[in-house]
C-alpha cells in the first residue's frame, strides 16, 4: 500500500486515540482524583462492566478513544492555520467527545444529561478529553514517523509528502 492510501492513516489514528486514553486520559484522571477534584464516581482504569456488552469500562473508553482518534485526525487535517494542530486537538478533544457523552451517551445509559451539570464534573470532562486530544495527536505523529517512516512534516504537521520546491 502506498503512503498516500488512507487506511494506514486511519488505523494509526485509531491506535493513537486508543493508547491516548490509557496513557493520557486515565493518568490525568488519577491526578485529578489525587487532588480531590474529579467526581468520586469516575475511577481511573475502572474494570467495572459496561452495558450492554459487559466490557470493562477502561477498554470501552479506549475503544471509543480510538474511534474519536480517527475523527480527530481527520478534523485536524482540515485545519492548517488558526489555532494550529495543538490548539485544534485540545479544543476538539475537550468539546466534541464531551458533548456527545453529555447529550447522547449519558441519556442512553439512563443518566441525567450532562451528569446533572455539576461544575467539577463538567470541568473534569473538558480537562480529560482535552488532554486525550493532545495525547492522540502526539502519539499519532510519533507512530506515523516510526511506522510509516515519514521524515518531513507538511504544513499541518500530520502528514508528509513530496512537494516541489519553487525556485526563483
C-alpha positions in Angstrom: 0.0 0.0 0.0 1.3 3.4 -0.8 1.8 6.0 1.9 -1.0 8.0 0.4 -3.6 5.3 1.0 -5.9 6.4 3.8 -6.2 3.0 5.6 -2.8 3.1 7.3 -3.6 6.7 8.4 -6.9 5.7 9.9 -5.5 2.6 11.6 -2.7 4.8 13.2 -5.3 7.4 14.3 -7.3 4.6 16.0 -4.3 3.2 17.7 -3.2 6.7 18.8 -6.7 7.5 20.2 -6.9 4.1 22.0 -3.4 4.5 23.6 -4.1 8.1 24.5 -7.0 7.0 26.7 -4.7 4.6 28.5 -1.7 6.9 28.8 -3.0 10.4 29.0 -6.8 10.4 29.8 -6.6 7.8 32.6 -3.4 9.2 34.1 -4.9 12.7 34.1 -8.0 11.2 35.9 -5.7 9.6 38.5 -4.1 13.1 39.0 -7.4 14.8 39.3 -8.5 12.2 41.9 -5.3 12.7 43.9 -6.0 16.4 44.3 -9.7 15.7 45.1 -11.1 17.4 42.0 -12.7 14.6 39.9 -16.1 13.2 40.8 -15.9 10.1 43.0 -17.9 8.1 40.6 -15.2 8.4 37.9 -12.4 5.8 38.6 -9.2 5.6 36.6 -8.6 2.3 34.9 -12.0 1.1 36.0 -12.8 -2.6 35.3 -16.5 -2.3 36.1 -18.5 -3.9 33.3 -20.3 -1.5 30.9 -23.7 -2.1 29.3 -24.8 -3.8 27.1 -21.7 -6.0 26.3 -20.1 -6.2 29.8 -16.8 -4.9 28.6 -14.6 -3.3 31.3 -15.0 0.5 31.3 -11.4 1.2 30.6 -11.4 -0.9 27.5 -14.7 0.6 26.4 -13.2 4.1 26.9 -10.1 3.1 25.0 -12.1 1.7 22.1 -14.2 4.9 21.8 -11.0 6.9 22.2 -9.7 5.1 19.1 -12.9 5.9 17.1 -12.7 9.5 18.2 -8.9 9.4 17.3 -9.9 8.8 13.7 -12.4 11.7 13.8 -9.8 13.9 15.4 -7.0 13.2 12.9 -9.4 13.8 10.0 -10.7 17.0 11.6 -7.2 18.4 12.4 -6.0 17.6 8.8 -8.5 20.2 7.5 -7.3 23.0 9.8 -3.8 24.0 8.9 -4.0 27.5 10.3 -5.7 29.4 13.1 -5.2 27.6 16.4 -2.7 25.1 14.8 -2.6 21.4 15.4 -2.2 21.5 19.2 -4.9 24.1 19.8 -7.3 22.4 17.5 -6.6 19.0 19.1 -7.1 20.5 22.6 -10.4 22.2 21.7 -11.7 19.4 19.6 -10.8 16.8 22.3 -12.4 18.9 25.1 -15.6 19.8 23.3 -16.7 17.1 20.8 -16.4 13.9 22.9 -17.8 15.8 26.0 -20.9 17.0 24.1 -21.6 13.5 22.7 -21.1 12.0 26.2 -23.4 14.6 27.9 -26.2 14.6 25.3 -26.2 11.1 23.8 -24.2 8.5 25.8 -25.4 9.5 29.3 -29.1 9.7 28.5 -28.8 6.3 26.7 -27.3 4.8 29.9 -30.2 6.3 31.9 -28.0 9.0 33.5 -29.1 12.7 33.6 -28.0 14.9 30.7 -24.5 16.3 31.5 -24.4 14.2 34.6 -26.5 16.8 36.3 -24.3 19.7 35.3 -22.1 19.5 38.3 -19.2 22.1 37.8 -16.4 19.7 38.8 -17.9 17.0 36.5 -18.1 19.4 33.6 -14.5 20.7 34.2 -13.2 17.1 34.6 -14.7 16.0 31.3 -13.3 19.0 29.5 -9.8 18.6 31.0 -9.6 14.8 30.5 -10.9 15.0 26.9 -8.7 17.9 26.0 -5.6 16.0 27.4 -6.8 13.0 25.4 -6.9 15.1 22.2 -3.3 16.4 22.8 -2.1 12.9 23.6 -3.8 11.5 20.5 -2.1 13.9 18.1 1.3 13.5 19.9 1.0 9.7 19.6 -0.3 9.9 16.0 2.7 11.9 15.0 5.2 9.7 16.8 3.7 6.5 15.5 3.4 7.9 12.0 7.1 8.8 12.0 8.2 5.4 13.2 5.7 3.1 11.3 5.4 4.9 8.0 8.9 6.3 8.1 7.7 9.9 7.4 10.7 12.2 7.6 9.2 15.6 6.8 6.2 17.3 8.1 3.7 19.0 5.9 2.1 22.3 6.7 -0.4 20.8 9.1 2.2 18.6 10.8 0.3 15.4 10.5 1.3 14.2 7.0 4.4 14.5 4.9 4.6 14.2 1.2 6.7 15.2 -1.6 6.4 18.8 -2.5 8.0 20.5 -5.3 10.2 23.4 -4.3 9.6 26.5 -6.3 12.9 28.2 -7.2 13.0 31.8 -8.1 
